[in-house]
Amino acid sequence: MPEEKIVTINLRREFKKTPVWRRQMVFCKLVKKELKDEKIKISQKMNEKIWAIKTPKIRVKVIKDDKSTRAELVE
């Protein structure tokens, strides 16, 4: 059975340190650190939210299966 978890991730500190074109990599790194999993899939809405925000604080619904981990935007 998949494990679901809702996590609030504050990306501001990490986004200040890295260039704009690395936002998705930073987000994946933080989710990997949170769930201790290597394979992460990001939904299209989540990707658009990551690239659109100025003050990044995101609520994420993380679904962990046997094979991979998915990150979706909480609405």
PDB file of N, CA, C and O in Angstrom:
ATOM      1  N   MET A   1       0.845  -1.182   0.000  1.00  0.00           N
ATOM      2  CA  MET A   1       0.000   0.000   0.000  1.00  0.00           C
ATOM      3  C   MET A   1       0.889   1.243   0.000  1.00  0.00           C
ATOM      4  O   MET A   1       1.852   1.315   0.763  1.00  0.00           O
ATOM      5  N   PRO A   2       0.577   2.211  -0.840  1.00  0.00           N
ATOM      6  CA  PRO A   2       1.426   3.406  -0.908  1.00  0.00           C
ATOM      7  C   PRO A   2       1.328   4.255   0.360  1.00  0.00           C
ATOM      8  O   PRO A   2       0.263   4.401   0.959  1.00  0.00           O
ATOM      9  N   GLU A   3       2.447   4.794   0.736  1.00  0.00           N
ATOM     10  CA  GLU A   3       2.525   5.668   1.902  1.00  0.00           C
ATOM     11  C   GLU A   3       2.349   7.111   1.434  1.00  0.00           C
ATOM     12  O   GLU A   3       3.060   7.565   0.537  1.00  0.00           O
ATOM     13  N   GLU A   4       1.396   7.840   2.046  1.00  0.00           N
ATOM     14  CA  GLU A   4       1.157   9.237   1.684  1.00  0.00           C
ATOM     15  C   GLU A   4       1.552  10.140   2.845  1.00  0.00           C
ATOM     16  O   GLU A   4       1.348   9.812   4.014  1.00  0.00           O
ATOM     17  N   LYS A   5       2.116  11.273   2.491  1.00  0.00           N
ATOM     18  CA  LYS A   5       2.580  12.210   3.499  1.00  0.00           C
ATOM     19  C   LYS A   5       2.454  13.620   2.933  1.00  0.00           C
ATOM     20  O   LYS A   5       2.813  13.857   1.780  1.00  0.00           O
ATOM     21  N   ILE A   6       1.952  14.551   3.727  1.00  0.00           N
ATOM     22  CA  ILE A   6       1.874  15.952   3.300  1.00  0.00           C
ATOM     23  C   ILE A   6       2.985  16.714   4.011  1.00  0.00           C
ATOM     24  O   ILE A   6       3.088  16.709   5.238  1.00  0.00           O
ATOM     25  N   VAL A   7       3.806  17.365   3.207  1.00  0.00           N
ATOM     26  CA  VAL A   7       4.992  18.037   3.710  1.00  0.00           C
ATOM     27  C   VAL A   7       4.978  19.482   3.235  1.00  0.00           C
ATOM     28  O   VAL A   7       4.642  19.748   2.080  1.00  0.00           O
ATOM     29  N   THR A   8       5.337  20.421   4.109  1.00  0.00           N
ATOM     30  CA  THR A   8       5.536  21.810   3.707  1.00  0.00           C
ATOM     31  C   THR A   8       7.034  22.031   3.562  1.00  0.00           C
ATOM     32  O   THR A   8       7.798  21.847   4.510  1.00  0.00           O
ATOM     33  N   ILE A   9       7.437  22.424   2.371  1.00  0.00           N
ATOM     34  CA  ILE A   9       8.852  22.614   2.087  1.00  0.00           C
ATOM     35  C   ILE A   9       9.107  24.094   1.836  1.00  0.00           C
ATOM     36  O   ILE A   9       8.508  24.696   0.944  1.00  0.00           O
ATOM     37  N   ASN A  10      10.002  24.672   2.631  1.00  0.00           N
ATOM     38  CA  ASN A  10      10.387  26.066   2.455  1.00  0.00           C
ATOM     39  C   ASN A  10      11.647  26.096   1.593  1.00  0.00           C
ATOM     40  O   ASN A  10      12.719  25.672   2.025  1.00  0.00           O
ATOM     41  N   LEU A  11      11.504  26.593   0.391  1.00  0.00           N
ATOM     42  CA  LEU A  11      12.599  26.578  -0.574  1.00  0.00           C
ATOM     43  C   LEU A  11      13.386  27.882  -0.622  1.00  0.00           C
ATOM     44  O   LEU A  11      14.368  27.978  -1.359  1.00  0.00           O
ATOM     45  N   ARG A  12      12.985  28.862   0.129  1.00  0.00           N
ATOM     46  CA  ARG A  12      13.592  30.189   0.028  1.00  0.00           C
ATOM     47  C   ARG A  12      15.101  30.150   0.261  1.00  0.00           C
ATOM     48  O   ARG A  12      15.860  30.706  -0.533  1.00  0.00           O
ATOM     49  N   ARG A  13      15.538  29.513   1.318  1.00  0.00           N
ATOM     50  CA  ARG A  13      16.958  29.492   1.658  1.00  0.00           C
ATOM     51  C   ARG A  13      17.776  28.785   0.569  1.00  0.00           C
ATOM     52  O   ARG A  13      18.861  29.234   0.200  1.00  0.00           O
ATOM     53  N   GLU A  14      17.239  27.687   0.073  1.00  0.00           N
ATOM     54  CA  GLU A  14      17.945  26.945  -0.970  1.00  0.00           C
ATOM     55  C   GLU A  14      17.935  27.689  -2.303  1.00  0.00           C
ATOM     56  O   GLU A  14      18.928  27.665  -3.031  1.00  0.00           O
ATOM     57  N   PHE A  15      16.822  28.349  -2.629  1.00  0.00           N
ATOM     58  CA  PHE A  15      16.736  29.070  -3.901  1.00  0.00           C
ATOM     59  C   PHE A  15      17.649  30.288  -3.923  1.00  0.00           C
ATOM     60  O   PHE A  15      18.091  30.693  -4.998  1.00  0.00           O
ATOM     61  N   LYS A  16      17.943  30.881  -2.777  1.00  0.00           N
ATOM     62  CA  LYS A  16      18.851  32.025  -2.736  1.00  0.00           C
ATOM     63  C   LYS A  16      20.283  31.609  -3.057  1.00  0.00           C
ATOM     64  O   LYS A  16      21.055  32.397  -3.603  1.00  0.00           O
ATOM     65  N   LYS A  17      20.634  30.372  -2.716  1.00  0.00           N
ATOM     66  CA  LYS A  17      22.001  29.896  -2.917  1.00  0.00           C
ATOM     67  C   LYS A  17      22.277  29.415  -4.340  1.00  0.00           C
ATOM     68  O   LYS A  17      23.427  29.409  -4.780  1.00  0.00           O
ATOM     69  N   THR A  18      21.237  29.015  -5.055  1.00  0.00           N
ATOM     70  CA  THR A  18      21.442  28.378  -6.357  1.00  0.00           C
ATOM     71  C   THR A  18      20.926  29.258  -7.493  1.00  0.00           C
ATOM     72  O   THR A  18      20.080  30.123  -7.266  1.00  0.00           O
ATOM     73  N   PRO A  19      21.421  29.051  -8.706  1.00  0.00           N
ATOM     74  CA  PRO A  19      20.902  29.794  -9.852  1.00  0.00           C
ATOM     75  C   PRO A  19      19.476  29.371 -10.196  1.00  0.00           C
ATOM     76  O   PRO A  19      19.024  28.301  -9.788  1.00  0.00           O
ATOM     77  N   VAL A  20      18.784  30.201 -10.933  1.00  0.00           N
ATOM     78  CA  VAL A  20      17.372  29.979 -11.252  1.00  0.00           C
ATOM     79  C   VAL A  20      17.169  28.688 -12.036  1.00  0.00           C
ATOM     80  O   VAL A  20      16.174  27.994 -11.826  1.00  0.00           O
ATOM     81  N   TRP A  21      18.071  28.359 -12.916  1.00  0.00           N
ATOM     82  CA  TRP A  21      17.888  27.193 -13.768  1.00  0.00           C
ATOM     83  C   TRP A  21      18.050  25.870 -13.030  1.00  0.00           C
ATOM     84  O   TRP A  21      17.848  24.813 -13.629  1.00  0.00           O
ATOM     85  N   ARG A  22      18.410  25.897 -11.741  1.00  0.00           N
ATOM     86  CA  ARG A  22      18.560  24.665 -10.965  1.00  0.00           C
ATOM     87  C   ARG A  22      17.435  24.440  -9.964  1.00  0.00           C
ATOM     88  O   ARG A  22      17.579  23.600  -9.075  1.00  0.00           O
ATOM     89  N   ARG A  23      16.347  25.142 -10.072  1.00  0.00           N
ATOM     90  CA  ARG A  23      15.276  25.038  -9.084  1.00  0.00           C
ATOM     91  C   ARG A  23      14.723  23.628  -8.937  1.00  0.00           C
ATOM     92  O   ARG A  23      14.519  23.156  -7.818  1.00  0.00           O
ATOM     93  N   GLN A  24      14.484  22.963 -10.036  1.00  0.00           N
ATOM     94  CA  GLN A  24      13.910  21.626  -9.976  1.00  0.00           C
ATOM     95  C   GLN A  24      14.872  20.654  -9.298  1.00  0.00           C
ATOM     96  O   GLN A  24      14.438  19.795  -8.530  1.00  0.00           O
ATOM     97  N   MET A  25      16.150  20.776  -9.566  1.00  0.00           N
ATOM     98  CA  MET A  25      17.134  19.899  -8.940  1.00  0.00           C
ATOM     99  C   MET A  25      17.177  20.113  -7.436  1.00  0.00           C
ATOM    100  O   MET A  25      17.312  19.152  -6.678  1.00  0.00           O
ATOM    101  N   VAL A  26      17.065  21.357  -6.996  1.00  0.00           N
ATOM    102  CA  VAL A  26      17.059  21.663  -5.568  1.00  0.00           C
ATOM    103  C   VAL A  26      15.823  21.074  -4.904  1.00  0.00           C
ATOM    104  O   VAL A  26      15.913  20.498  -3.820  1.00  0.00           O
ATOM    105  N   PHE A  27      14.674  21.216  -5.548  1.00  0.00           N
ATOM    106  CA  PHE A  27      13.440  20.664  -5.008  1.00  0.00           C
ATOM    107  C   PHE A  27      13.543  19.145  -4.864  1.00  0.00           C
ATOM    108  O   PHE A  27      13.179  18.596  -3.824  1.00  0.00           O
ATOM    109  N   CYS A  28      14.032  18.471  -5.890  1.00  0.00           N
ATOM    110  CA  CYS A  28      14.177  17.008  -5.834  1.00  0.00           C
ATOM    111  C   CYS A  28      15.140  16.594  -4.726  1.00  0.00           C
ATOM    112  O   CYS A  28      14.912  15.598  -4.041  1.00  0.00           O
ATOM    113  N   LYS A  29      16.194  17.346  -4.556  1.00  0.00           N
ATOM    114  CA  LYS A  29      17.168  17.049  -3.508  1.00  0.00           C
ATOM    115  C   LYS A  29      16.522  17.134  -2.122  1.00  0.00           C
ATOM    116  O   LYS A  29      16.779  16.289  -1.265  1.00  0.00           O
ATOM    117  N   LEU A  30      15.687  18.152  -1.904  1.00  0.00           N
ATOM    118  CA  LEU A  30      15.027  18.301  -0.612  1.00  0.00           C
ATOM    119  C   LEU A  30      13.996  17.203  -0.366  1.00  0.00           C
ATOM    120  O   LEU A  30      13.861  16.729   0.762  1.00  0.00           O
ATOM    121  N   VAL A  31      13.274  16.795  -1.393  1.00  0.00           N
ATOM    122  CA  VAL A  31      12.302  15.708  -1.237  1.00  0.00           C
ATOM    123  C   VAL A  31      13.022  14.386  -0.984  1.00  0.00           C
ATOM    124  O   VAL A  31      12.566  13.577  -0.176  1.00  0.00           O
ATOM    125  N   LYS A  32      14.134  14.162  -1.663  1.00  0.00           N
ATOM    126  CA  LYS A  32      14.929  12.955  -1.421  1.00  0.00           C
ATOM    127  C   LYS A  32      15.414  12.910   0.020  1.00  0.00           C
ATOM    128  O   LYS A  32      15.401  11.856   0.656  1.00  0.00           O
ATOM    129  N   LYS A  33      15.839  14.049   0.528  1.00  0.00           N
ATOM    130  CA  LYS A  33      16.319  14.138   1.902  1.00  0.00           C
ATOM    131  C   LYS A  33      15.185  13.867   2.890  1.00  0.00           C
ATOM    132  O   LYS A  33      15.396  13.221   3.916  1.00  0.00           O
ATOM    133  N   GLU A  34      13.998  14.355   2.587  1.00  0.00           N
ATOM    134  CA  GLU A  34      12.840  14.182   3.463  1.00  0.00           C
ATOM    135  C   GLU A  34      12.395  12.722   3.534  1.00  0.00           C
ATOM    136  O   GLU A  34      12.106  12.213   4.618  1.00  0.00           O
ATOM    137  N   LEU A  35      12.338  12.049   2.388  1.00  0.00           N
ATOM    138  CA  LEU A  35      11.792  10.689   2.336  1.00  0.00           C
ATOM    139  C   LEU A  35      12.833   9.596   2.192  1.00  0.00           C
ATOM    140  O   LEU A  35      12.495   8.414   2.254  1.00  0.00           O
ATOM    141  N   LYS A  36      14.075   9.959   2.005  1.00  0.00           N
ATOM    142  CA  LYS A  36      15.150   8.982   1.861  1.00  0.00           C
ATOM    143  C   LYS A  36      14.864   7.997   0.730  1.00  0.00           C
ATOM    144  O   LYS A  36      14.897   6.781   0.917  1.00  0.00           O
ATOM    145  N   ASP A  37      14.582   8.550  -0.440  1.00  0.00           N
ATOM    146  CA  ASP A  37      14.315   7.748  -1.629  1.00  0.00           C
ATOM    147  C   ASP A  37      15.066   8.355  -2.805  1.00  0.00           C
ATOM    148  O   ASP A  37      15.276   9.567  -2.850  1.00  0.00           O
ATOM    149  N   GLU A  38      15.468   7.525  -3.752  1.00  0.00           N
ATOM    150  CA  GLU A  38      16.272   7.992  -4.875  1.00  0.00           C
ATOM    151  C   GLU A  38      15.458   8.403  -6.097  1.00  0.00           C
ATOM    152  O   GLU A  38      15.799   9.389  -6.750  1.00  0.00           O
ATOM    153  N   LYS A  39      14.395   7.678  -6.421  1.00  0.00           N
ATOM    154  CA  LYS A  39      13.608   7.971  -7.616  1.00  0.00           C
ATOM    155  C   LYS A  39      12.411   8.839  -7.256  1.00  0.00           C
ATOM    156  O   LYS A  39      11.558   8.433  -6.467  1.00  0.00           O
ATOM    157  N   ILE A  40      12.348  10.034  -7.834  1.00  0.00           N
ATOM    158  CA  ILE A  40      11.255  10.955  -7.554  1.00  0.00           C
ATOM    159  C   ILE A  40      10.669  11.445  -8.871  1.00  0.00           C
ATOM    160  O   ILE A  40      11.396  11.849  -9.778  1.00  0.00           O
ATOM    161  N   LYS A  41       9.344  11.402  -8.962  1.00  0.00           N
ATOM    162  CA  LYS A  41       8.634  11.931 -10.126  1.00  0.00           C
ATOM    163  C   LYS A  41       7.820  13.135  -9.671  1.00  0.00           C
ATOM    164  O   LYS A  41       7.131  13.078  -8.653  1.00  0.00           O
ATOM    165  N   ILE A  42       7.900  14.223 -10.429  1.00  0.00           N
ATOM    166  CA  ILE A  42       7.199  15.457 -10.092  1.00  0.00           C
ATOM    167  C   ILE A  42       6.057  15.649 -11.079  1.00  0.00           C
ATOM    168  O   ILE A  42       6.235  15.500 -12.287  1.00  0.00           O
ATOM    169  N   SER A  43       4.878  15.982 -10.550  1.00  0.00           N
ATOM    170  CA  SER A  43       3.739  16.220 -11.435  1.00  0.00           C
ATOM    171  C   SER A  43       3.949  17.519 -12.215  1.00  0.00           C
ATOM    172  O   SER A  43       4.764  18.360 -11.835  1.00  0.00           O
ATOM    173  N   GLN A  44       3.213  17.665 -13.294  1.00  0.00           N
ATOM    174  CA  GLN A  44       3.366  18.843 -14.149  1.00  0.00           C
ATOM    175  C   GLN A  44       2.956  20.115 -13.406  1.00  0.00           C
ATOM    176  O   GLN A  44       3.620  21.143 -13.539  1.00  0.00           O
ATOM    177  N   LYS A  45       1.872  20.063 -12.625  1.00  0.00           N
ATOM    178  CA  LYS A  45       1.443  21.239 -11.857  1.00  0.00           C
ATOM    179  C   LYS A  45       2.500  21.638 -10.837  1.00  0.00           C
ATOM    180  O   LYS A  45       2.741  22.826 -10.620  1.00  0.00           O
ATOM    181  N   MET A  46       3.136  20.644 -10.206  1.00  0.00           N
ATOM    182  CA  MET A  46       4.178  20.925  -9.228  1.00  0.00           C
ATOM    183  C   MET A  46       5.367  21.604  -9.902  1.00  0.00           C
ATOM    184  O   MET A  46       5.932  22.551  -9.355  1.00  0.00           O
ATOM    185  N   ASN A  47       5.744  21.134 -11.070  1.00  0.00           N
ATOM    186  CA  ASN A  47       6.861  21.724 -11.801  1.00  0.00           C
ATOM    187  C   ASN A  47       6.564  23.177 -12.168  1.00  0.00           C
ATOM    188  O   ASN A  47       7.433  24.038 -12.031  1.00  0.00           O
ATOM    189  N   GLU A  48       5.352  23.455 -12.629  1.00  0.00           N
ATOM    190  CA  GLU A  48       4.967  24.829 -12.958  1.00  0.00           C
ATOM    191  C   GLU A  48       4.994  25.716 -11.721  1.00  0.00           C
ATOM    192  O   GLU A  48       5.397  26.877 -11.803  1.00  0.00           O
ATOM    193  N   LYS A  49       4.574  25.192 -10.589  1.00  0.00           N
ATOM    194  CA  LYS A  49       4.573  25.959  -9.340  1.00  0.00           C
ATOM    195  C   LYS A  49       6.003  26.285  -8.896  1.00  0.00           C
ATOM    196  O   LYS A  49       6.275  27.392  -8.431  1.00  0.00           O
ATOM    197  N   ILE A  50       6.902  25.329  -9.042  1.00  0.00           N
ATOM    198  CA  ILE A  50       8.301  25.546  -8.654  1.00  0.00           C
ATOM    199  C   ILE A  50       8.916  26.682  -9.470  1.00  0.00           C
ATOM    200  O   ILE A  50       9.630  27.522  -8.924  1.00  0.00           O
ATOM    201  N   TRP A  51       8.643  26.708 -10.772  1.00  0.00           N
ATOM    202  CA  TRP A  51       9.231  27.716 -11.640  1.00  0.00           C
ATOM    203  C   TRP A  51       8.526  29.066 -11.546  1.00  0.00           C
ATOM    204  O   TRP A  51       9.106  30.073 -11.952  1.00  0.00           O
ATOM    205  N   ALA A  52       7.306  29.129 -11.030  1.00  0.00           N
ATOM    206  CA  ALA A  52       6.529  30.368 -11.038  1.00  0.00           C
ATOM    207  C   ALA A  52       6.675  31.194  -9.767  1.00  0.00           C
ATOM    208  O   ALA A  52       6.422  32.399  -9.802  1.00  0.00           O
ATOM    209  N   ILE A  53       7.066  30.606  -8.664  1.00  0.00           N
ATOM    210  CA  ILE A  53       6.974  31.287  -7.384  1.00  0.00           C
ATOM    211  C   ILE A  53       8.141  32.231  -7.117  1.00  0.00           C
ATOM    212  O   ILE A  53       9.266  32.015  -7.567  1.00  0.00           O
ATOM    213  N   LYS A  54       7.830  33.279  -6.372  1.00  0.00           N
ATOM    214  CA  LYS A  54       8.850  34.230  -5.939  1.00  0.00           C
ATOM    215  C   LYS A  54       9.255  33.954  -4.487  1.00  0.00           C
ATOM    216  O   LYS A  54      10.443  33.933  -4.163  1.00  0.00           O
ATOM    217  N   THR A  55       8.278  33.747  -3.631  1.00  0.00           N
ATOM    218  CA  THR A  55       8.554  33.420  -2.232  1.00  0.00           C
ATOM    219  C   THR A  55       8.148  31.969  -1.999  1.00  0.00           C
ATOM    220  O   THR A  55       6.986  31.692  -1.700  1.00  0.00           O
ATOM    221  N   PRO A  56       9.067  31.068  -2.130  1.00  0.00           N
ATOM    222  CA  PRO A  56       8.735  29.654  -2.195  1.00  0.00           C
ATOM    223  C   PRO A  56       8.472  28.979  -0.846  1.00  0.00           C
ATOM    224  O   PRO A  56       9.379  28.782  -0.037  1.00  0.00           O
ATOM    225  N   LYS A  57       7.236  28.643  -0.641  1.00  0.00           N
ATOM    226  CA  LYS A  57       6.841  27.788   0.468  1.00  0.00           C
ATOM    227  C   LYS A  57       5.715  26.926  -0.081  1.00  0.00           C
ATOM    228  O   LYS A  57       4.621  27.430  -0.334  1.00  0.00           O
ATOM    229  N   ILE A  58       5.960  25.659  -0.266  1.00  0.00           N
ATOM    230  CA  ILE A  58       5.045  24.790  -0.992  1.00  0.00           C
ATOM    231  C   ILE A  58       4.559  23.660  -0.093  1.00  0.00           C
ATOM    232  O   ILE A  58       5.334  23.078   0.666  1.00  0.00           O
ATOM    233  N   ARG A  59       3.257  23.357  -0.189  1.00  0.00           N
ATOM    234  CA  ARG A  59       2.709  22.160   0.458  1.00  0.00           C
ATOM    235  C   ARG A  59       2.679  21.060  -0.588  1.00  0.00           C
ATOM    236  O   ARG A  59       2.097  21.218  -1.661  1.00  0.00           O
ATOM    237  N   VAL A  60       3.306  19.959  -0.265  1.00  0.00           N
ATOM    238  CA  VAL A  60       3.487  18.871  -1.210  1.00  0.00           C
ATOM    239  C   VAL A  60       2.877  17.598  -0.640  1.00  0.00           C
ATOM    240  O   VAL A  60       3.067  17.271   0.531  1.00  0.00           O
ATOM    241  N   LYS A  61       2.146  16.888  -1.484  1.00  0.00           N
ATOM    242  CA  LYS A  61       1.645  15.565  -1.128  1.00  0.00           C
ATOM    243  C   LYS A  61       2.591  14.561  -1.766  1.00  0.00           C
ATOM    244  O   LYS A  61       2.679  14.468  -2.991  1.00  0.00           O
ATOM    245  N   VAL A  62       3.294  13.814  -0.933  1.00  0.00           N
ATOM    246  CA  VAL A  62       4.284  12.865  -1.413  1.00  0.00           C
ATOM    247  C   VAL A  62       3.712  11.461  -1.273  1.00  0.00           C
ATOM    248  O   VAL A  62       3.292  11.060  -0.188  1.00  0.00           O
ATOM    249  N   ILE A  63       3.696  10.720  -2.370  1.00  0.00           N
ATOM    250  CA  ILE A  63       3.175   9.358  -2.388  1.00  0.00           C
ATOM    251  C   ILE A  63       4.341   8.429  -2.688  1.00  0.00           C
ATOM    252  O   ILE A  63       4.958   8.505  -3.751  1.00  0.00           O
ATOM    253  N   LYS A  64       4.635   7.549  -1.734  1.00  0.00           N
ATOM    254  CA  LYS A  64       5.772   6.649  -1.869  1.00  0.00           C
ATOM    255  C   LYS A  64       5.268   5.244  -2.164  1.00  0.00           C
ATOM    256  O   LYS A  64       4.583   4.639  -1.340  1.00  0.00           O
ATOM    257  N   ASP A  65       5.610   4.723  -3.350  1.00  0.00           N
ATOM    258  CA  ASP A  65       5.260   3.366  -3.756  1.00  0.00           C
ATOM    259  C   ASP A  65       6.480   2.465  -3.571  1.00  0.00           C
ATOM    260  O   ASP A  65       7.518   2.882  -3.058  1.00  0.00           O
ATOM    261  N   ASP A  66       6.316   1.219  -4.006  1.00  0.00           N
ATOM    262  CA  ASP A  66       7.440   0.290  -3.962  1.00  0.00           C
ATOM    263  C   ASP A  66       8.539   0.700  -4.939  1.00  0.00           C
ATOM    264  O   ASP A  66       9.725   0.567  -4.639  1.00  0.00           O
ATOM    265  N   LYS A  67       8.142   1.195  -6.098  1.00  0.00           N
ATOM    266  CA  LYS A  67       9.104   1.501  -7.156  1.00  0.00           C
ATOM    267  C   LYS A  67       9.651   2.918  -7.095  1.00  0.00           C
ATOM    268  O   LYS A  67      10.849   3.127  -7.289  1.00  0.00           O
ATOM    269  N   SER A  68       8.787   3.896  -6.826  1.00  0.00           N
ATOM    270  CA  SER A  68       9.233   5.286  -6.907  1.00  0.00           C
ATOM    271  C   SER A  68       8.435   6.166  -5.953  1.00  0.00           C
ATOM    272  O   SER A  68       7.559   5.698  -5.225  1.00  0.00           O
ATOM    273  N   THR A  69       8.764   7.446  -5.980  1.00  0.00           N
ATOM    274  CA  THR A  69       8.088   8.444  -5.162  1.00  0.00           C
ATOM    275  C   THR A  69       7.550   9.527  -6.083  1.00  0.00           C
ATOM    276  O   THR A  69       8.251   9.987  -6.984  1.00  0.00           O
ATOM    277  N   ARG A  70       6.286   9.940  -5.853  1.00  0.00           N
ATOM    278  CA  ARG A  70       5.668  11.006  -6.643  1.00  0.00           C
ATOM    279  C   ARG A  70       5.404  12.198  -5.741  1.00  0.00           C
ATOM    280  O   ARG A  70       5.007  12.038  -4.587  1.00  0.00           O
ATOM    281  N   ALA A  71       5.626  13.387  -6.270  1.00  0.00           N
ATOM    282  CA  ALA A  71       5.332  14.628  -5.565  1.00  0.00           C
ATOM    283  C   ALA A  71       4.223  15.351  -6.313  1.00  0.00           C
ATOM    284  O   ALA A  71       4.348  15.632  -7.505  1.00  0.00           O
ATOM    285  N   GLU A  72       3.127  15.652  -5.599  1.00  0.00           N
ATOM    286  CA  GLU A  72       1.994  16.355  -6.197  1.00  0.00           C
ATOM    287  C   GLU A  72       1.685  17.585  -5.365  1.00  0.00           C
ATOM    288  O   GLU A  72       2.004  17.648  -4.178  1.00  0.00           O
ATOM    289  N   LEU A  73       1.066  18.549  -5.997  1.00  0.00           N
ATOM    290  CA  LEU A  73       0.695  19.795  -5.343  1.00  0.00           C
ATOM    291  C   LEU A  73      -0.570  19.594  -4.519  1.00  0.00           C
ATOM    292  O   LEU A  73      -1.535  19.010  -5.012  1.00  0.00           O
ATOM    293  N   VAL A  74      -0.585  20.065  -3.278  1.00  0.00           N
ATOM    294  CA  VAL A  74      -1.775  20.005  -2.435  1.00  0.00           C
ATOM    295  C   VAL A  74      -2.646  21.198  -2.772  1.00  0.00           C
ATOM    296  O   VAL A  74      -2.170  22.333  -2.804  1.00  0.00           O
ATOM    297  N   GLU A  75      -3.916  20.946  -3.024  1.00  0.00           N
ATOM    298  CA  GLU A  75      -4.810  22.040  -3.405  1.00  0.00           C
ATOM    299  C   GLU A  75      -5.767  22.391  -2.314  1.00  0.00           C
ATOM    300  O   GLU A  75      -6.588  23.294  -2.479  1.00  0.00           O
TER     301      GLU A  75
END
